[in-house]
Amino acid sequence: MKPYERKSEVVEEWALLVFLLACFLLAFFKDIYPVLDKSLTAAVFASAFFILKQIRDLRIEVRSLDDPPEKHYPSAREFYESAARAVTRSQHQICATYFRNNRPTKDFGKAAEQYFDAVLRFAKEKGTVRRIIKVTNPELAAWCREQEALDRSIPRYYVRVLNPAQGNMEPMNMAIMDKTITYLLFADHTDTQLGGVRPTGKQLAEFLQARFDEHWRLAIPIRDYVESDEFKSLSQSGGNTRRGRP
């Protein structure tokens, strides 16, 4: 809080105290001095004004507490722990993308595993999950098959595939909870070095949600994608690679 804002609040509190005291004294003496009736009415209105203003200021302050400060997460563990907590607090919808070159593995740590489990639990118990993934190599093709099975078995869990070559799009790993809370994930020097940020701001959340919805429109439902020649080619090359290993 800035110094001049605090000083203004002190003045308002003293003014309210004065007007309340005036109301008390005028109410006490108005029977003796009827002329004080009009002064009492004015003091009551002034007191009501200051009380309503303080209620409004308190409401604004409470709203600001609902908007968490921007937070940076230097490690995957911290990022996924925070994201998992946000998932459990969400009520209606989670929109998430996964545009990394390798599938989620145990290298991401237990926190990442708990995050992905929390997302599935949310779809089973609370709301809708829409996930966009890319499938550009045999490893991701195998994970795509697992995601397709979840898409079929969990009624509110929807997955679509959008590869970078499909239209104008820039891959961004993000999660949006209830159209208000956003998380952005970034890779570091290696595949297992991850970090992220939780930005704030209604306009940014709306922009990211619109971006996700546009990508969702361009993406292919995963059940259709696994029947495509592209997916079959990736799956077969993965099998050939495994058979060719010594």
Solvent accessible surface area in square Angstrom, and as a share of the most:
residue,aa,sasa,rsa
1,M,157,0.70
2,K,113,0.48
3,P,116,0.73
4,Y,142,0.54
5,E,73,0.33
6,R,119,0.43
7,K,144,0.61
8,S,52,0.34
9,E,61,0.27
10,V,53,0.31
11,V,90,0.52
12,E,25,0.11
13,E,80,0.36
14,W,157,0.55
15,A,26,0.20
16,L,22,0.11
17,L,98,0.49
18,V,88,0.50
19,F,67,0.28
20,L,80,0.40
21,L,100,0.50
22,A,31,0.24
23,C,20,0.12
24,F,133,0.55
25,L,79,0.39
26,L,29,0.14
27,A,49,0.38
28,F,131,0.55
29,F,75,0.31
30,K,66,0.28
31,D,117,0.61
32,I,109,0.55
33,Y,122,0.46
34,P,95,0.60
35,V,122,0.70
36,L,45,0.22
37,D,70,0.37
38,K,173,0.73
39,S,53,0.34
40,L,29,0.14
41,T,70,0.41
42,A,61,0.47
43,A,7,0.06
44,V,75,0.43
45,F,146,0.61
46,A,24,0.19
47,S,6,0.04
48,A,42,0.33
49,F,121,0.51
50,F,37,0.16
51,I,72,0.37
52,L,117,0.58
53,K,55,0.23
54,Q,61,0.27
55,I,88,0.45
56,R,114,0.42
57,D,48,0.25
58,L,106,0.53
59,R,113,0.41
60,I,94,0.48
61,E,98,0.44
62,V,75,0.43
63,R,156,0.57
64,S,66,0.43
65,L,136,0.68
66,D,111,0.58
67,D,77,0.40
68,P,39,0.24
69,P,106,0.67
70,E,115,0.52
71,K,96,0.41
72,H,118,0.53
73,Y,10,0.04
74,P,90,0.56
75,S,39,0.25
76,A,12,0.10
77,R,136,0.50
78,E,56,0.25
79,F,10,0.04
80,Y,5,0.02
81,E,60,0.27
82,S,4,0.03
83,A,1,0.00
84,A,16,0.12
85,R,129,0.47
86,A,1,0.00
87,V,1,0.01
88,T,77,0.45
89,R,137,0.50
90,S,4,0.02
91,Q,103,0.46
92,H,132,0.59
93,Q,34,0.15
94,I,0,0.00
95,C,0,0.00
96,A,1,0.01
97,T,9,0.05
98,Y,7,0.03
99,F,10,0.04
100,R,17,0.06
101,N,94,0.48
102,N,23,0.12
103,R,58,0.21
104,P,26,0.16
105,T,50,0.29
106,K,182,0.77
107,D,102,0.53
108,F,7,0.03
109,G,32,0.30
110,K,142,0.60
111,A,8,0.06
112,A,3,0.02
113,E,92,0.41
114,Q,89,0.39
115,Y,11,0.04
116,F,34,0.14
117,D,66,0.34
118,A,5,0.04
119,V,1,0.00
120,L,36,0.18
121,R,111,0.41
122,F,6,0.03
123,A,1,0.01
124,K,126,0.53
125,E,120,0.54
126,K,81,0.34
127,G,6,0.06
128,T,40,0.23
129,V,0,0.00
130,R,39,0.14
131,R,6,0.02
132,I,0,0.00
133,I,0,0.00
134,K,19,0.08
135,V,0,0.00
136,T,61,0.36
137,N,38,0.20
138,P,46,0.29
139,E,74,0.33
140,L,0,0.00
141,A,2,0.01
142,A,47,0.36
143,W,14,0.05
144,C,0,0.00
145,R,116,0.42
146,E,80,0.36
147,Q,13,0.06
148,E,11,0.05
149,A,55,0.43
150,L,47,0.23
151,D,11,0.06
152,R,135,0.49
153,S,81,0.52
154,I,8,0.04
155,P,113,0.71
156,R,90,0.33
157,Y,2,0.01
158,Y,102,0.39
159,V,3,0.02
160,R,61,0.22
161,V,0,0.00
162,L,0,0.00
163,N,11,0.06
164,P,52,0.33
165,A,101,0.78
166,Q,51,0.23
167,G,49,0.47
168,N,154,0.79
169,M,23,0.10
170,E,123,0.55
171,P,67,0.42
172,M,53,0.24
173,N,26,0.13
174,M,8,0.04
175,A,6,0.05
176,I,1,0.00
177,M,1,0.00
178,D,36,0.19
179,K,116,0.49
180,T,96,0.56
181,I,51,0.26
182,T,4,0.02
183,Y,0,0.00
184,L,20,0.10
185,L,15,0.07
186,F,104,0.43
187,A,66,0.51
188,D,80,0.41
189,H,162,0.72
190,T,72,0.42
191,D,79,0.41
192,T,62,0.36
193,Q,80,0.36
194,L,8,0.04
195,G,13,0.13
196,G,2,0.02
197,V,27,0.16
198,R,33,0.12
199,P,17,0.11
200,T,48,0.28
201,G,35,0.34
202,K,158,0.67
203,Q,153,0.68
204,L,66,0.33
205,A,4,0.03
206,E,90,0.40
207,F,118,0.49
208,L,3,0.02
209,Q,12,0.05
210,A,61,0.47
211,R,46,0.17
212,F,0,0.00
213,D,56,0.29
214,E,76,0.34
215,H,11,0.05
216,W,30,0.11
217,R,155,0.56
218,L,61,0.30
219,A,7,0.06
220,I,63,0.32
221,P,55,0.35
222,I,0,0.00
223,R,102,0.37
224,D,85,0.44
225,Y,4,0.01
226,V,4,0.02
227,E,111,0.50
228,S,35,0.23
229,D,120,0.62
230,E,85,0.38
231,F,4,0.02
232,K,91,0.39
233,S,66,0.42
234,L,32,0.16
235,S,43,0.28
236,Q,121,0.54
237,S,47,0.30
238,G,2,0.02
239,G,10,0.10
240,N,84,0.43
241,T,75,0.43
242,R,141,0.51
243,R,179,0.65
244,G,64,0.61
245,R,161,0.59
246,P,180,1.13
